[in-house]
Each structure stands twice: as structure tokens, then as C-alpha cells.
Amino acid sequence: MEKVFEYTRGMLDVKLTYCPGCTHGIAHRLIMETLDERGLLGDAIGVAPIGCSITSHRYLNVDMCESAHGRAPAIASGIKRVHPNAAVFTYQGDGDLASIGTAEIVHAAHRGEKFCTFFINNAIYGMTGGQMAPTTLVGQKTTTTREGRSEAACGKPLRISEMLATISGAVYVERVSLDSPANVRKAKKAVHKAFEVQEKKLGFAFVEMLSTCPTNWGLSPVASLEWLRSNMMQYYPLGVFRNPEEVM
């Protein structure tokens, strides 16, 4: 019988504890499958901060380090400088990276740190109770914006990829989505590109992944995917914002 599917060695054979319909599991697999295909599993070190990502060490079959909220880029910078040949990455959510950790990610990009960041953007704080995040859309209801986010009170959502793309040290910046098989395949190509940039020591690589949070959005898994397409993709367009080909 022909083998059409094989479980990647990058994922531990344990049950995921994420909420039904959460796309963290997809992101985990893409990163680990890519490391496996590139022969980097034994040389990979990941950093995960507070948030839903804090449990990723239970599932990823690589060395993992936990960090304080928002500080993963600072920890990863130190790890990469001590282990320059390791495949170092951070795995961060939007409540973490785009809020308390904004300074860390901006300055890691500014220094051109040679690690990868995978940014899970689901437009809300997940683990801590569904509060408004910097990426929450205008009008989106959260536990701290019961009538919907107000632009007058809170400003517009922060577009992290577009912001980092203005920094010369960030040589690769792309936004992808985890909402469909076609977009998942594109996302995997972006993960490969990020690690390629790191292997060639070109600078900082950043991949934003639009994701769902059915529990805190108050939607079913299927409805969440449609909401992502109809709302998040309109404000957060997919595409490459900084192309590594310019420096390769």
C-alpha cells in the first residue's frame, strides 16, 4: 500500500489541549515539519512566552525555552548569539508580541538578529480571558470592549508586519493565513523561507499567521474561518512585505 501521509518527527505524539477549532496546532505542524524536512530538528531551539503559546513545549519535539511575557525576542537574541549555528525561533501571539513585547520585536528587527519569529495573530488575547489586543479590529467585541473596539478611544489595530517591513534589519516579512488548505500550503513555504534566511545569516525573518480563536470570538470553528476571511483579511492583507531576494 502506498504511503500518502507520515506524521512528522517534529511533533510529539501527545494530545493537543487547545480549544476546538484553534489553529495553533496547524502552525505547530508547519514549523516542525519544515525543521524536519530541512534536517534541523536536532539543532533547533524555540522560545515561547506567556499566552496560549506557553504550552507549545509539550508538543514540539525540539529544545524549548519559556520566557516572560513579551520577552521572547530578547531571549532568542541571546540564544542565537551563543549558538550561532542553531535554528532559533520565537513562537508568539498578538497579545504578547504586539503589546507588552512590542519593544523587543522592534529592536530585534532593528539589530537584524538572525532568528525567525512566527507571529500568531488572532486579534484577541486568548489564554488570559479574551481581552482587546492591539490587533483587535474596530468594532470587534471582547471582554474589555463590550460594545466593540472604538477607534476614537483605542486607535486603529496595529499592523505589525507593515511596521517591521520598514526596518532594514528585517530582511524577510510575510503575512500568511491558516484558514484553508491552499493558504496553509503557502504558509509552509513562508516558514521554509524564514529558516532559509536564517541559515544564510541574512538577518531577521518574520512570518505573521492569521489565525482563529473560536472560544473568545464566540463562534463555531467553521464560522471562525469565515470570519477571518471576511474581516481579518480585509484589514490584514496577505503577502510579502519585505523580500529576502533583495539581499540574497
Buried (B, 14 or more C-beta within 10 A) or exposed (E): EEEEEEEBEBBEEEEEEBBEBBBBBBBBBBBBBBBBBBEBBEBBBBBBBBBBBBBBBEBBBBBBBBBEBBBBBBBBBBBBEEEEEBBBBBBBBBBBBBBBBBEBBBBBBBBBBBBBBBBBBBBBBBBBEBBBBBBBBBEBBBEBBEEEBEEEEBEEBBBBBBBBBEBEBBBBBBBBBBBEEEBBEBBBEBBBBBBBBBEEEBBBBBBBBBBBBBBBBEBEBEBBBEBBBEBBBEEBEBEBBBBBEEEE
